[in-house]
Structures are given as structure tokens and as C-alpha cells.
């Protein structure tokens, strides 16, 4: 498998040559090159008490007890948000300015909108 990745950041264009180890080698290369977008948060751990608080917050905010926040397999820098059995997004932790905050990213596909009037 050949993996190519390019991204621009404040220092210019960063690139990774074909990765013969597959996707597992890419995060280490990205971290070593620090080729993230300047506004992209660094990996910040999300612990179990935070997961519970995030779940309760979302359940209260959206008045829906079916919202479930779960840890991700092999990743502890973000959690996955479910509505019932459907994954609806990810939450990443950010502490760039020393104040911890959380970024909820929900992708909506065009096929999800087809049945909406």
C-alpha cells in the first residue's frame, strides 16, 4: 500500500513520501514533521471522567438520553458520539491556550439529506 499525504501549514507545504508501513507509520511521521494546520489541535487525552461529563452535557443540551459518548479503539485523543447505534461525530480535546475545550465535529453526508423536505 502506498500512502501519500500533503498539507499546507504556516511553514509551507509538508509532504510524506510513500509509506511502506501503511497507515500506522503516518501519525509518527506527521508528529515528527509537525505538519498540522496551525489551527488543528494537538493530541490531548480524553479520560473516562471527561467522557462521562461530555455525554451528560450532550444529553442535557439536546434533551436526548440516547446520546452515547464512547472511547475510540486504539485512540485516546478523541471520543466518538453515537445516537443510538449510529455514529454521528467525534469530539477532540484542545488545550492550546491552557484552557481545555472540546471540539465536536459532525459530518452530514448528502445522502443523509435526501429524505429531508
C-alpha angles and dihedrals in degrees: 000000000000116000123195125186132176130174135164122230138166091287095051134258119352123192141180121212120226108307111222092189093061127231093328092072095050100076091053091050093047091050092047092050094038088217097158123128108267091244095047110105122242117245108282120180120245110208130201098262089052091051090054092048092048091050093049091046093052092044091053096041094051095031090233125125090190091077111108125186113204135182115250121243111259093353125091100171093081142019132220123239119216132190101202105312095337121097107225103174154321133265119211124192119229129190100165095136096035090262110104115227136164130233116209111202117190119180118205115197122212090240088060089061097049095092094045116102 
